[in-house]
Amino acid sequence: MHTREEKIEAFGRLLDVLDDLREKCPWDKKQTNQSLRPNTIEETFELCDALMKDDRHEIMKELGDVLMHVCFYSKIGSETGDFDIADVCDHQVAKLKFRHPHIYGDTVATTEKEVLENWEQIKLKEKDGNDRVLSGVPAALPSLIKAYRIQDKARNVGFDWEDKGDVWGKVREELGELEDELKKENKEESLQELGDFIFSVINAARLYHLNPDTALEKTNQKFIRRFNYIEDHSIKVGKPLKEMTLEEMDKLWNEAKEKLG
């Protein structure tokens, strides 16, 4: 691993290269906060994909891409005179110290639970208490992750189930309401009830310390592996998927389940 000095020097080289690109590269010259935004979203998802796969080399590469974007936005901020990378770092340091009074102050918090219980109150204090508890949940978050964050923030101020086992009654209740609306063929009400049911399942996952986004992505990847196995077989025998019976595909699915998990 590198020394602290080597890390600082490496960061400086990245800033130097970005300065060169911003001055000399026709594409980099034209970029704005808005033009970079879609690329930032893409790079963030690519990092998340590498994290999910636990591919250490890819994680390193994708972190570099995300870091480049942080530096790029900071460079644009310096050109407008609003802020630069030092301001970004200093603000983050100040925020981290303020949010960790058990490390940098007199507050006592010896467990993760105690730290989390203080977290939302500390963040509200940063806003002089004017912000709503849920205002810190970014509107652009994917809905599944947003639901988890909403529930987690509500929990931090005491709005939560006293006994996590009680959540299953709510899950069953929401499922029943969804089934009722589906039988009535009421599309709008069914959509509402589907949302309530999914929200309740996410809530149950949170209470049992399971990340629903991670769980769903693992299932996505599992489905892809198994379905690709079926498709590989169809190519091998020269029989298109559309010509295979459901029974044939189901048999191959079970084979994939045994072989690939």
N, C-alpha and C positions, 0 to 999 in steps of 0.2 A: 504494500500500500504506500501511497505517496505521503510525504510530509506536509504539514500545514503550508509551508512556504511554496512547495511545488503545486499544491492545489490552488493557491492564490495566483500563482504565475499562469497556470493553465486557464483560469477564469479570465485573466487579463488578456491572454492570447485570443480567446473567444471574442472579447469585446473589441480587440484590435481588428480582427477579421470582419466583424460586423460593421465597424466604421468604414473599412475599405469597400465592402459590398454596397453600403448605403451611398457611398460617394461615386463608385465607378460602375456598378452593375445596372444596366437599364431596367431590369425587372425589379431589383431591390429598391431602386430609387423611387419607383412609382407606388410602392406599397403604403397603405394607410391602415389604421386600426380596423376599419370595416372590411377592407380587402383581405386582411390577414385572418380575420375571425373564422371563416370556414376551414382554413388550413389548420388553425389551432384546434378546432373541434376534432378534425380528422386525426391529428397527431396525438391528441389526448386519448382517443379511442384505440389507436394503435398501441399506445403505452399500456392501456388497460388490457388489451388482448395479450400482450407479452407477459404482463403480471399474472393473468389467469393461467397461462401456460407454464409459468415459473421458468421461463427461458431467460437465464441470467444475462447472456450476451445481448439478446434482443432488448431486454429491459434497459441495459446500459445505453444502447443506441437510441432507443425511443426517448429516454430521459434527456439525451442530448438535443433531440429535436424540440422537445417541450421547453428546455432551458433556452434554446435559441429564440423561441417565440417570446419568452419572458424578457430576454435582452432586447429583442427587436422592438417590442412595445415601449420599453424603457428608452430606447434610442429615439423613437418618435416623440416621446414625452420630453426628452431633452431638447429636441429641435424646436418644439413649441414653447419651451421655457417653463413647462409645467412641473416636470420632475425628471430625475434620471435614475439610473440603477442604484446609486447610493441611497437615494431617498426611499426607493422600494425596499432595500435591505434594512435601512434604519427603522422604517415604519414597522416592518415585520418583527424586528428584534424587540421594539418597544411593545408591540401587541403581545408577543409571546411572554414577555416578562410580566406584563399586566395580568395576563390570563393564568399565570402560574405563581400566585402569591405564596403558595406552599413551598416554592423554591426560592423566590426572590423577595418574599415579604414575611409577615408574621403569622399568616394563616396556617393552620395545621390540617393536613389531609394525607393520611397514611395509606389509603386504599383507593383503587380506581373508582369505586362507587362514590366516595367522598369528593374526589376531583370532579366527576361528572355532575354531581349535585350542585356544585358551585359554578359550573361552567356557564350556564344560561344566565344566571344572575349577574355574573361578571360581565358578560357581553351586553346585557341590558344597561349596566352601569356605564359602559363605554358610550352608549347613546343617550346618556342622561335619563334613562328610563322612558324615553319617548317612543321607542320602537315597540311594536307588538312582538310577542314571543315567536310567532311564526314568520315574521317579516324577513328573517335571515335565510329562509329557504329559497334558493334561486328559482325564479319562474321557469327558466329554460331547462331545468333538470328533467331527465326522462321520468315519466310518470311513476314507474315502479320505485325508483330511487327516491323520488320526491315524497311518495307516500311514507316510506321508511323514515325519512328525515323529519317529516311532519310529526309522526308518532313519537319519534325520539325526543324532539324538542318539547312536546307536550308532557312526556314522561319526566323531563328534567325539572318541571315546575310542579310535579306531583299529580298530574292528570294521567292516571294509569290504573291497570288492574291490580288489586291488592293480592290476589291469588292468580298466578298465570294460568292455572288450569281452567279457570272460569272462562277464558277466551274461547274455548271450544264450543261452548253453548252459543256464543255470538256467531261463530263460523257456521254452525248448523242452522241457526236462525236465518242468516243471510242466504245460505244455500236454499233453504225452503222457500224464501220469498222470491228468489230467482226462478226456481222451478215453477212456482205459481204463475208468475208473469209470462214465462215461456209457454205454458199451457194455454194462456189467454191469447198468445200470439201478439202481445202488445210490445212492439219493438222498442219504443222509447222507454217505457217502464222497465223492460228487460235489460236495456243498456244500463240504466241507473242501478238496478239490482246487481248486475254483473260487476259493476264498479264497487258496490258495497261489499260484495262477496270477496273480490280480490283484495280489497283494502283490509278486510278482516283476516284473511290468510296471511297477508304481509305482517299484520299486527301480531299474529300468533308466532310467526317466524322470529320477529324481533324479541318477543318475550322469552323465547327459547335460545336466544343468542345465535340465530342462524341468519345469514345474510341472504335475503330472497333473490337479489340480483345475481349473486354468485351461484346460488342453487339453480336458478333458471338457466344461466349460461352453461353450467355443467350438463344440464339436461339437453340443451340445444346441441352441444358438442357430441353428446352420446347419441342423440337421434341422427345427427349427420353421419357419424361412424357407421351406425347400423344401416341407414338408408343407402349409403355409398356401397356397403357390402352387397345389398340387393342389386344395385345398379351395376356393380362390377360383374356380378353373376349373369345379369341379363346381356351384358356386352359379350361376355365369354361364350355364352351359348347361342348368341345371335338372335335373341328373342327380346324385342322392345318391351319396356315396362308396361306399356298400355295393352300389350297382348297377354300379359301374365294375369292369372286369376288372383284374387285376394288370398286364396288358400296357399298358392305357390309363394306369394310374397310373405305371407305370415310365417311359413315354414323357414324361409331364408332369414327372416327377422329373428326368429328364435335361435337359428344357427349363429347369427351375428352376436346375439346376446350371450351365448355360451362362449364364443371365441374372443369377442372384443370387450365384453362387459357393458 
